[in-house]
Amino acid sequence: MARPKRIDLPYCLYHVHSRTNSGDVAFSDKKDKEKFLYYLGKYLDLLSFRVHAWCLMTNHFHLLIESRERAGLSELMRRLLTAYTVCFNRRHRRHGHLFQGRFKSHVVDKANYFLYVSRYIHLNPYVIKKSVDPVEYKGSSLQYYAHGGEPSFLTTGEILTWFKGSRKKYVRFVIKGLTENTTPVIIEQRYIGGKAFVKRMGKRIAQYEKGEGRASQARNKRGEYVREKEQKKADEIIRTVAGHFGISVEMMKTGRRLKGKGAVARKVLIVLILENIPWTHKQLAEYIGLNGRSAITYHLETVKENKKLNDLINELRRLVN
């Protein structure tokens, strides 16, 4: 059966999960989990997403995340998994892909299934190993719902609002699921919700793709504002980099092969733009006149192990932030 097209919309709640290749270990210790969460927080902020719950297991993870004014689920996950895999491989001296090629995502009916999907995610450690206390499991966001002290990128307020702000009541709700079947029912491989929700989503997707309706018009207006803001930021970064290297902005956007300091400047520019603007590799390639996203990937690969170049990038980060 062909896999359905991934849904990627603004203001949409998703249950996202992924497993490693052939059952490989993805999170071997506390440091691995902390690094994954570091990148999660970084890219949530850059791409305007929120996370309501997570659970990191030995060979897989679950996220309950929500887009805001822009779509970008695939770009968020591409950046997160790429960054974490590079870090994990370097730390554990391995090579190749870590997670399976295509992460799974299901759109969640927030009005009716929000709490239940969060409970399913938070109970995952117990489901896998019955001796584990899900409240005290250190790889899950439930510890913060129970005890507080949550990191800035974890949104607990919406779920706790359903329990009048009581952490104890939410924890009791989660623990109640230990005696129930909490696995969400998935419809058409894409939805967690009832038939009415699936029907509404179908209409919303059609309107989104055609640009129809007041919501789509508002989205388009907002999108134009966001694009202008991102363009302005990109122009600021390219002027800063060009000025540092003493070359013209026009030279950095010609798309031709650059040599010497021009080549170094372009690599620095690519890293800084991707760190500060939620563009895809294709969008960045178009901005600086390169031939496709593979050219961006090539330049990023040449930066990875170049200490001198990374030191220079760190120096310029302070000028563009």
Wavefront OBJ file of the C-alpha trace (Angstrom):
o trace
v 0.000 0.000 0.000
v 1.350 3.415 -0.963
v 2.174 5.693 1.938
v -0.179 8.670 2.215
v 1.123 12.157 1.612
v 2.364 13.712 4.831
v 0.128 16.441 6.276
v 2.073 19.624 6.984
v -0.079 22.561 8.080
v 0.163 25.611 10.333
v -1.618 25.426 13.702
v -1.697 21.653 13.681
v -1.025 19.090 16.443
v 1.051 16.007 15.583
v 2.082 12.774 17.216
v 5.522 12.093 15.744
v 7.566 8.954 16.327
v 10.526 7.174 14.803
v 12.589 4.043 15.374
v 16.221 3.306 14.708
v 17.501 1.133 11.911
v 17.483 -2.563 12.846
v 16.860 -1.798 16.498
v 20.112 0.128 16.998
v 20.497 2.093 20.230
v 19.623 5.786 19.835
v 19.832 6.935 23.457
v 22.479 5.097 25.435
v 22.714 7.431 28.410
v 21.758 10.772 29.923
v 24.130 12.740 27.672
v 22.497 11.370 24.520
v 19.036 12.332 25.761
v 20.199 15.800 26.765
v 21.750 16.380 23.343
v 18.569 15.276 21.542
v 16.505 17.633 23.701
v 18.992 20.440 23.093
v 18.487 20.152 19.339
v 14.742 19.710 19.785
v 14.527 22.989 21.713
v 16.761 24.760 19.215
v 14.738 23.824 16.152
v 11.355 24.204 17.833
v 12.250 27.837 18.417
v 13.697 28.423 14.946
v 10.764 26.843 13.109
v 7.993 28.137 15.415
v 6.811 24.838 16.900
v 5.834 23.840 20.430
v 6.300 20.506 22.185
v 3.712 19.337 24.716
v 5.168 15.904 25.522
v 8.042 13.607 24.668
v 9.421 10.211 25.536
v 12.888 8.972 24.558
v 13.318 5.197 24.679
v 16.392 3.118 23.888
v 15.649 2.693 20.185
v 12.776 5.083 19.442
v 11.105 8.318 20.499
v 7.662 9.952 20.659
v 6.853 13.667 20.393
v 3.598 15.590 20.742
v 4.368 18.779 18.830
v 2.329 21.634 17.407
v 3.027 23.984 14.523
v 2.186 27.652 14.853
v 1.931 30.301 12.134
v 3.771 28.299 9.506
v 4.011 24.730 8.301
v 7.385 22.989 8.443
v 7.101 19.600 10.146
v 9.345 17.850 7.629
v 11.988 20.566 7.861
v 11.886 20.466 11.670
v 12.395 16.711 11.761
v 15.052 16.767 9.037
v 17.111 19.283 10.992
v 16.562 17.567 14.346
v 17.413 14.053 13.196
v 20.364 15.146 11.065
v 21.930 17.203 13.848
v 21.404 14.518 16.474
v 22.673 11.704 14.234
v 25.876 13.608 13.429
v 26.455 14.229 17.146
v 25.583 10.647 18.133
v 27.815 9.136 15.443
v 30.745 11.319 16.447
v 30.348 10.493 20.129
v 29.915 6.741 19.624
v 32.282 6.394 16.661
v 29.744 5.035 14.242
v 28.673 5.915 10.703
v 25.503 6.066 8.640
v 21.855 6.721 9.327
v 20.585 6.219 12.848
v 16.801 6.422 12.427
v 14.618 4.818 9.783
v 14.301 6.878 6.630
v 10.787 8.253 7.112
v 9.509 9.334 10.508
v 5.831 8.717 11.207
v 3.412 11.531 11.972
v -0.312 11.595 12.716
v -2.488 14.680 12.988
v -4.237 14.760 16.367
v -7.737 16.074 17.065
v -6.682 18.527 19.755
v -10.174 19.116 21.081
v -10.818 15.457 21.896
v -7.544 13.501 21.871
v -4.929 15.944 23.144
v -4.803 14.555 26.679
v -5.050 10.918 25.633
v -2.135 11.082 23.218
v -0.028 12.810 25.878
v -0.919 9.997 28.278
v -0.021 7.343 25.705
v 3.391 8.982 25.178
v 4.074 9.330 28.890
v 3.159 5.701 29.594
v 5.500 4.343 26.912
v 8.291 3.400 29.375
v 5.854 1.256 31.388
v 4.405 -0.349 28.257
v 7.892 -1.397 27.172
v 9.063 -2.502 30.621
v 6.502 -3.031 33.367
v 8.998 -2.431 36.183
v 9.588 1.189 35.122
v 7.814 3.981 37.011
v 6.651 6.331 34.214
v 6.537 9.335 36.565
v 10.206 9.006 37.500
v 11.486 7.972 34.074
v 14.191 10.511 33.145
v 13.700 10.300 29.392
v 10.125 11.579 29.498
v 8.506 14.984 29.938
v 6.145 13.479 32.555
v 8.782 14.141 35.242
v 8.308 17.887 34.635
v 4.521 17.673 34.654
v 4.785 15.900 38.005
v 7.518 17.918 39.717
v 7.839 21.195 37.788
v 11.126 22.753 36.698
v 10.342 22.200 33.027
v 12.749 23.529 30.385
v 11.701 26.675 28.546
v 10.853 24.834 25.331
v 8.339 22.450 26.969
v 4.762 23.741 26.949
v 2.939 22.268 29.964
v 0.356 25.008 30.470
v -2.251 23.832 27.962
v -2.456 20.285 29.273
v -2.436 21.386 32.898
v -5.243 23.862 32.181
v -7.545 20.877 31.673
v -6.786 19.933 35.299
v -7.098 23.499 36.674
v -3.326 23.720 36.867
v -3.020 20.717 39.177
v 0.023 18.571 38.442
v -1.245 15.864 40.807
v -4.534 15.555 38.926
v -2.749 15.195 35.577
v -0.421 12.545 37.006
v -3.449 10.651 38.355
v -5.009 10.841 34.894
v -1.828 9.360 33.383
v -1.512 6.612 35.998
v -5.147 5.654 35.446
v -4.080 4.629 31.950
v -2.003 1.781 33.409
v -5.180 -0.279 33.641
v -6.597 0.776 30.257
v -5.727 0.338 26.600
v -4.181 3.717 25.771
v -2.999 3.003 22.216
v -4.581 5.640 19.936
v -6.655 4.488 16.976
v -5.178 5.757 13.717
v -7.454 6.440 10.748
v -6.211 6.339 7.146
v -2.629 6.146 8.451
v -2.778 9.902 9.088
v -5.297 10.884 11.768
v -5.914 10.387 15.476
v -9.524 11.450 15.878
v -13.080 10.613 14.912
v -14.747 10.581 11.511
v -15.981 14.164 11.882
v -12.411 15.318 12.536
v -11.113 13.462 9.492
v -13.784 15.112 7.365
v -12.917 18.576 8.687
v -9.238 17.971 8.071
v -9.964 16.896 4.511
v -11.728 20.192 3.846
v -8.980 22.157 5.555
v -6.236 20.474 3.516
v -8.139 21.123 0.280
v -8.604 24.809 1.172
v -4.980 25.129 2.200
v -3.711 23.665 -1.061
v -6.039 25.852 -3.149
v -5.529 28.986 -1.053
v -9.275 29.343 -0.477
v -11.275 30.597 2.488
v -10.682 33.327 5.049
v -8.261 31.161 7.004
v -6.157 30.612 3.894
v -6.233 34.305 3.051
v -5.089 35.172 6.561
v -2.400 32.515 6.263
v -1.201 33.941 2.967
v -1.033 37.439 4.443
v 0.844 36.157 7.465
v 3.092 34.098 5.204
v 3.984 37.169 3.163
v 4.955 39.024 6.332
v 7.067 36.077 7.509
v 8.819 35.784 4.134
v 9.648 39.496 4.139
v 11.020 39.211 7.673
v 13.161 36.213 6.723
v 14.421 37.936 3.575
v 15.412 40.983 5.632
v 17.289 38.788 8.116
v 19.084 36.950 5.294
v 20.119 40.280 3.749
v 21.496 41.410 7.118
v 23.524 38.220 7.492
v 24.963 38.333 3.991
v 25.989 41.978 4.439
v 27.682 41.117 7.737
v 29.613 38.186 6.247
v 30.536 40.094 3.087
v 31.758 43.026 5.159
v 33.875 40.779 7.367
v 35.619 39.236 4.370
v 35.846 42.494 2.427
v 33.919 41.246 -0.609
v 30.687 42.351 -2.252
v 27.254 40.934 -1.577
v 26.806 40.493 -5.321
v 29.846 38.214 -5.473
v 28.390 35.950 -2.780
v 25.104 35.622 -4.698
v 26.472 34.908 -8.170
v 26.258 31.139 -7.884
v 29.583 30.675 -9.636
v 32.528 28.808 -8.148
v 34.323 31.018 -5.657
v 37.930 30.669 -4.583
v 39.977 31.858 -1.646
v 38.183 34.024 0.867
v 35.073 34.067 -1.324
v 34.712 30.294 -0.956
v 35.216 30.509 2.813
v 32.714 33.361 3.079
v 30.062 31.331 1.275
v 30.462 28.379 3.645
v 30.186 30.680 6.652
v 27.117 32.328 5.139
v 25.373 28.997 4.565
v 25.849 27.894 8.178
v 24.719 31.225 9.649
v 21.606 31.506 7.502
v 20.485 27.962 8.304
v 21.014 28.630 12.006
v 18.971 31.822 11.998
v 16.302 31.354 9.325
v 13.974 28.336 8.901
v 14.735 27.916 5.212
v 15.092 24.596 3.453
v 18.294 23.809 1.580
v 16.413 24.495 -1.649
v 15.328 27.969 -0.508
v 18.861 28.847 0.570
v 20.319 27.584 -2.707
v 17.943 29.832 -4.637
v 18.871 32.826 -2.477
v 22.608 32.552 -3.132
v 22.344 31.280 -6.696
v 23.532 27.700 -6.189
v 22.304 24.805 -8.286
v 20.016 22.849 -5.985
v 20.012 21.715 -2.362
v 22.820 19.179 -2.909
v 25.222 22.109 -3.238
v 24.213 23.280 0.237
v 24.740 19.788 1.628
v 28.204 19.671 0.055
v 29.269 22.934 1.685
v 27.936 21.841 5.085
v 29.895 18.596 4.865
v 33.133 20.510 4.250
v 32.529 22.610 7.366
v 31.977 19.766 9.845
v 35.562 18.780 10.635
v 37.249 22.118 9.832
v 38.187 23.532 13.258
v 39.581 26.787 11.901
v 36.398 27.422 9.935
v 34.178 26.557 12.896
v 36.125 28.975 15.091
v 35.496 31.697 12.514
v 31.782 30.848 12.403
v 31.609 31.103 16.211
v 33.179 34.544 15.986
v 30.630 35.736 13.436
v 27.656 34.247 15.283
v 27.918 37.055 17.799
v 27.566 39.628 15.024
v 24.400 38.212 13.454
v 22.414 37.219 16.574
l 1 2 3 4 5 6 7 8 9 10 11 12 13 14 15 16 17 18 19 20 21 22 23 24 25 26 27 28 29 30 31 32 33 34 35 36 37 38 39 40 41 42 43 44 45 46 47 48 49 50 51 52 53 54 55 56 57 58 59 60 61 62 63 64 65 66 67 68 69 70 71 72 73 74 75 76 77 78 79 80 81 82 83 84 85 86 87 88 89 90 91 92 93 94 95 96 97 98 99 100 101 102 103 104 105 106 107 108 109 110 111 112 113 114 115 116 117 118 119 120 121 122 123 124 125 126 127 128 129 130 131 132 133 134 135 136 137 138 139 140 141 142 143 144 145 146 147 148 149 150 151 152 153 154 155 156 157 158 159 160 161 162 163 164 165 166 167 168 169 170 171 172 173 174 175 176 177 178 179 180 181 182 183 184 185 186 187 188 189 190 191 192 193 194 195 196 197 198 199 200 201 202 203 204 205 206 207 208 209 210 211 212 213 214 215 216 217 218 219 220 221 222 223 224 225 226 227 228 229 230 231 232 233 234 235 236 237 238 239 240 241 242 243 244 245 246 247 248 249 250 251 252 253 254 255 256 257 258 259 260 261 262 263 264 265 266 267 268 269 270 271 272 273 274 275 276 277 278 279 280 281 282 283 284 285 286 287 288 289 290 291 292 293 294 295 296 297 298 299 300 301 302 303 304 305 306 307 308 309 310 311 312 313 314 315 316 317 318 319 320 321
